[in-house]
Amino acid sequence: MTKTCWVVCDQGKIGTQNQCVGLAEGLGFKDPLVKHVTPRFPWTLLPAHLWFSPLKGLTKETLLSPPWPQLIVAAGRASVAPTAAIRRLTKGRTRVIQLQNPRVSPELFDAVIAPRHDGLQGPSVIQTEGALHRVTPERLKEEAKKFEPLLKPLKKPLTTVLLGGTNACYKLEHTEAQKIISDLRKVAYQTGGSLAVTLSRRTSKELQVLIRKGLEGIPHVFWGGEGNNPYFAFLEAATQIIVTCDSVSMTSEACATGKPVFIYQLPGGSKKFRRFHDFFTAQGYTRPFSTSSLEAWTYPPLVELPTVLKKLRQRLDTL
């Protein structure tokens, strides 16, 4: 069997893909093959436990076929049934790790890594506090050096701002964007420093234009998807970080820096998101954003990958 690693995740889920790639890299697979999967009708209507002929349930362009790899790191609804089927077909020779709650029995996989707010338990489950990611001290320093010409002219303190977008639980539209612009301008004025603002792929083009224009006249840099991504450099350069509440991944990445992380509330929410944010606040990782309260604090950086890797290697002795 080929000594390779696949990352299998739903099409368009970049945050999920980064979680999987981060784990694969930690396990020593420096160039995992990323495979995006999309279900086709009627599998689009079915939960994972009802997928019949799972490897036929994907679109022609995203079908998975042999030779099978040594390891699959997967996440997302469309990845669950096909990767479980591959493990079964290879009689376990292909090890499969699922990230997040697969909503089927965890015993269908060699391991399931899920954040505690998912409430998943079992012998094959490894719980984390947040989401896995690719943030490491080495990567942050390397990226900061690469983007030094962009960041060096900015006056300190630097507030890094990670903006998400509308999803199934939260809303970020015109009204919310106008409030964000107003609040960020206040932050720049109150701190006397600069902003480093980055948007996610869920931030609509209309809002990108609105926010870019709304920040004119204050010291800042802005990344909206053009050119090389300075995301890691923004994290390293930050004095403090503001993150919209719609992303577990972005919040976890920000907290890996050990810097003050303020959560910017958007309309909406869910019980799972509330459990996540309540826990992070109770642990001292984050605080609610308010323009009247931007005090600094410290905490040990949230670095979970080494612990996860140790537990995985104990469980998967061939990796």
Residue, then its C-alpha position, 0 to 999 in steps of 0.5 A: m500500500t502506498k505510504t501516503c496520506w489523504v485529506v478528505c473534506d467537504q468542498g468549500k470548507i477551508g477551515t475544516q481542510n486546515q484542521c485536517v492538514g494541520l493534523a496530517e502535518g503533525l503526523g509527519f505527512k508534509d504534503p498530504l493529498v487534499k481531496h474535496v468531496t461532494p455528494r450526489f443525489p439521492w445521497t445528498l438527502l441522506p444522513a451518513h448512516l443511511w448511505f448505501s454503496p458509499l463510494k458511489g455516493l459522490t459526484k463523478e469529479t470527486l469519486l475516491s478510488p484506489p490505490w488507497p493511502q496509508l492514512i486518511v484524515a477526514a472531516g465534513r458530512a460528505s466524508v463520513a460514509p466513504t472513508a468508513a467504507i474505505r477502512r472496511l474495504t481495506k480491512g483496516r490497512t488504511r487508517v482513518i481519523q475523523l475530525q469533528n462529530p461524524r454523527v455515526s458510531p466512532e468505532l467505524f474509525d480508528a480515531v475521532i477527534a472532536p471538540r468537547h462542545d460536540g459532547l462526543q465520548g467513546p474509546s476511540v474519541i479524543q476530545t479537544e478544547g477547540a479545533l485543530h489547526r496549522v498555527t505553530p510558533e515556527r510557522l508564525k515567525e516564518e510568515a511574519k518575516k515574509f510579510e515584514p514589509l507590509l507590517k513594519p510601517l504599522k504603528k503599535p499596538l496592532t489589533t488583528v481582526l479576523l472577520g468571518g461571514t454568514n453561516a447556518c448559525y450566525k448572520l453577517e450582513h450590511t447592518e452588522a458590517q456597518k457596526i463592525i466598521s464603526d467599532l473598529r474605527k473606535v478601536a483604532y482611535q482609542t488605542g492610537g494604533s493600527l488594524a490588520v484586517t483579514l476576511s474569510r471566504r464566507t465574507s461576501k464580496e459586497l461586504q468586502v467592498l463596504i468594509r474596505k471603504g469604511l476603514e479608509g482614513i485610519p492606519h490599517v492593512f486589509w486582506g480580502g483574498e488577493g495575493n498571498n495570505p498574510y493570516f499567520a503574519f497578522l496573528e504573530a504581529a498582533t498585540q490583541i485579536i478580535v474574532t467574529c463569533d461564527s468560527v470555532s477554527m478562527t477562535s482556536e487559531a487566535c488562542a494559540t497565540g496566547k494573546p488577548v482574544f476578543i469575541y465579536q458577537l453577531p446575531g444568531g447562535s446555537k447551543k453548541f456555539r454557546r457551549f464553546h464560547d462559554f467554555f473558552t471565556a471560563q478558561g480565560y482564553t477569550r473575552p466578549f468584545s466591547t469598545s469600552s473594555l480592551e484591557a490586556w491579559t495573559y494565558p498559556p497559549l492553547v496548543e493541543l496538537p502535541t497532546v493529540l499526536k501522543k494519544l494518536r500514536q499510542r492508539l495507532d502504533t503504525l503511524 
